[in-house]
């Protein structure tokens, strides 16, 4: 679909695509499809509609870009905390290894110099994260989200079991384990 949209945007007269999903699942927005159709029309009414449609699409793209920027900022903040936690865990392992190897100077440096500094930095970053409005990205999954995911899996699994489709059952269980999407069922 992206290739088709790009071809149309670059001036292709006609583009054909065979798609196995419904229109609601297509990556092209209905407004973009309408825009492509209106570009072929020459009458005044169609041209006026095309102008309005292009303005509306520009506003939607601006809104999308704002949300992408917000998501990226939130994700970066959460990723920073995650990396700090990983770094602390790695440092703790390094301390254990140094102690086992009787490299007490390195163990002391890590335990009393590096580790407290990293923990202090983590504490500050976590506090900053708590005060920040994270509406698009969260650090932890809530119990309600877990319950909702299980209900979704259970409902789809029951449908597959009822149909006795072993292949879909295997695929669904695999997706449940890996956290995949179930939109194909």
Protein Blocks (a to p, Z undefined) as FASTA:
>chain_A
ZZmmmmmmnopabdcdddfbdfklpmbdfklmmmmmmmmpmbfklmmmmmmmmmmmmmmm
mmmmmmmmmmmmmmmmmmmmmmmmmmmmmmmmmmmmmmmnopaklmmmmmmmmmmmmmmm
mmmmmmmmmmpccfkbcfbdcfklmmmmmmmmmmmmmmmmmnopaklmmmmmmmmmnopa
fklZZ
